């Protein structure tokens, strides 16, 4: 498994990247998942709860090799 951590500036860019084709939302709590727009709005609403927060956007990418998983 490979992990990559990215800090971003906008929730819209992060959500757009995360929802590209062949992606899957595994678990959500506290967000509407109707569209990228509603997800972005909900992230921004939650960010307003802490106006002192600096960098609020983070994206962690996990890449799993299915051939490696089958070997074990």
Secondary structure, DSSP 8 states (H G I E B T S, - for coil): -EEEEEEES-HHHHHHHHTSTT------SS---S-HHHHHHHHHHHHTT-TT----EEEEEEE--HHHHHH-
